[in-house]
Amino acid sequence: MKIVMIAGSNRQGATSTLLLRYIGRLLQGHQISATCIELNELELPLYSPDNEELSPNVQYVLDIVKGADGLIFATPEYHGSISGVLKNALDYMNVSHISGKPVLSVSSAGGPVGVSSLTHLQSIMRNLHGVNSPEWVSIGAGSQGFDAEGVPLDAGLRERVDAAVEKFLVLTRSLSVGVMSLR
């Protein structure tokens, strides 16, 4: 199983990125390797439909997303929506990259929870024909701490993340079996 995770923050040490790294360790515990793309390290030019030639970084992202069995997107919540850097990356993608793939949405907000960004992200995934996982993860003020090993300090958050990852993996396996039976 190939899982691709995209950290959609342009900030060093972003909580959404720390949470995604934690999810990556949970996946390793299931003997699943995941590729994590951190958009603050892999710069993508501003999307323009007039650009016919893709930069190597954009082509890398598109190739790895297209080859994934499942996708996890993490974003900070800015003004009730996803980050601009994640939206820019998603603008390069089309139905051929996302269609039929399970997607887990993750957010971090300065307030109580980042539900608006999750709703927007899931809407984008529906438009790209992705299959939204029945759970999502949002972390808000008061539960944003991580220990030195990158484990969330909040036990309730750890439980929610574990449950969301489990449901995402069940969905990913189910869809993979369905695809295999169609071949």
PyMOL commands that set and color helices and strands:
alter all, ss='L'
color gray80, all
select helices_A, chain A and resi 15-29+56-66+84-92+95-98+115-127+155-182
alter helices_A, ss='H'
color red, helices_A
select strands_A, chain A and resi 3-7+34-38+70-76+102-108+131-132+137-139
alter strands_A, ss='S'
color yellow, strands_A
deselect
rebuild
show_as cartoon
